[in-house]
Amino acid sequence: MISLMSSIFLSLSSGFFTGLVEGLVNPIEIHEQHFFDSITGEPFFIKGVDYQPGGSSAISNHQDPLSDPNICARDIVLFQMLGINTIRVYSISPDLNHDACMSMLAAAGIYLFLDVNSPMNNQHLNRYEPWTTYSHEYLRHVFGIIEEFGHYNNTLGFFAGNEIINDEVSAEKSPVYVKAVVNDMKQYIKANAPRKIPVGYSAADDLRYRIPLSKYLECENEDMPDSSIDFYGVNSYQWCGRQTFQTSGYDQLVEAYLDYTKPVFFSEFGCNQVSPRSFEEVESLHSKDMVNTFSGGLVYEFTQEANKYGLVEIDSDGDAHLLSDFKALQGRYTTIESKEFQTVRENAISLMAMAPQPVCEPTYENLDITTTVPKNLAQELIRKRVERRHGKYIKLNQSDMVSTFDVYDENGNLFESGLGIKVINHIDSTDVDDKHEFEPEDPSPPKSPSKERERNSAPKPTSSTYLVVAWLASYLFLGAYSQAAVFNI
């Protein structure tokens, strides 16, 4: 009975997940412990990679990972070969135009997690002296990124920080500042963004701080009412080589976050102490042991850098050489079955009845949360709004979707030339610039004019309609819950 009513509830509710923006790709939203497609109501599990070609030092006012359409076309083709649905970018330059790359990602069905910090001046928190960098200039930078990327439907979420708390000194100085930035970002999004975009944090692989920090960032604070993160990313490299759910300690990870009220996922994973990597943990991450607690993960990292975690090596001509790790991960990602994901849908109704948000405790192990942060520093910027161009999808030519670089497999053999992005989502939104027309290789049959008129003239549901549907869904849920309690279903 509960399973049946769960399906009815999600079916009714999937059409009115809040803050929808019509566009190229369905926005992803959060409900309790999981990500869901805001249109279909289906659970969304992250299959992705961390993407920062050239490392953080490659960021400048002239280039970043999402500013060059030719490079994006090359790499998105490879993303699709890997079978991923999400990338994480650690830093971008807010002065550059990202429309083409974000349009390509959206057309390919790929979402973005974006860190709001960068190595450039006034664009990050100093973990040891955060009061020197938490400023109007810093917040203007953060809000500017929200202004641009908040208008792309495939922006899945923003990271307010990455491993800012990673040792004893930063654990003493920075936790309250991280929570303040989360609060500022969520308030800015609430006031100025076209939809609710999740804000979270990516934690260092250090057990001294990872668990207590997750609880501190999860809790509600009356002094900072929007400071509870929407998701928590765990950077974990504990599964090395041939291990199991138990020997890797993944069972303890699941236990640690079993009652966490937010989605948890691996914001980095992929130990390289045993090489080549086999990525056996991918199977475990998407198994019944983990899918009700973890929402997938992002492998570190796409391009080969000095630390030797790469899947692809880029030569001086910009050509791509696939490494053995690429093939291994491709084999894991492309064979993941979604049958276990349905357990999340089945359990969604119980997730919605979870305990309320925890209230902040006076102390947390290994963290100092007594630091005073300047109040209302962000309020004027939130009220007046930061002036920044809004990101916008653009129409693309077929030639835009084809890589101009050569790609070699792990044995050095050249792939056929002209590898192109497979179009998953067609550009048919009114929220698209007419840069130029794009027609896919195999366009679908044209819509019947009468059907198109019917669709365009159909009355749109009002807020009253949504309230009625919501009330009906709640009524059905409560009825099912009562029957279940009576009959011990």
ZIQUIRA-V13344 format. One record per helix or strand. SS is the DSSP state (@ for helix, = for strand). FROM is the first residue (numbers start at 0). TO is the last residue. If there is no record, write none. Layout:
ss = [SS:SS]
from = [FROM:FROM]
to = [TO:TO]
This chain:
ss = [@:=:=:=:=:@:@:=:@:=:@:@:=:@:@:=:@:=:=:=:@:=:@:=:=:=:=:@:@:=:=:=:@:=:@:=:=:=:=:=:@:@]
from = [1:27:33:42:45:55:68:85:98:110:129:135:154:167:174:197:206:219:223:230:249:262:280:293:302:311:319:323:338:358:363:366:378:392:397:401:406:413:419:431:448:462]
to = [15:30:36:43:49:57:81:88:106:114:131:148:161:172:191:202:217:220:223:235:255:268:284:298:302:313:321:332:350:358:363:366:383:393:400:401:407:413:419:432:456:486]
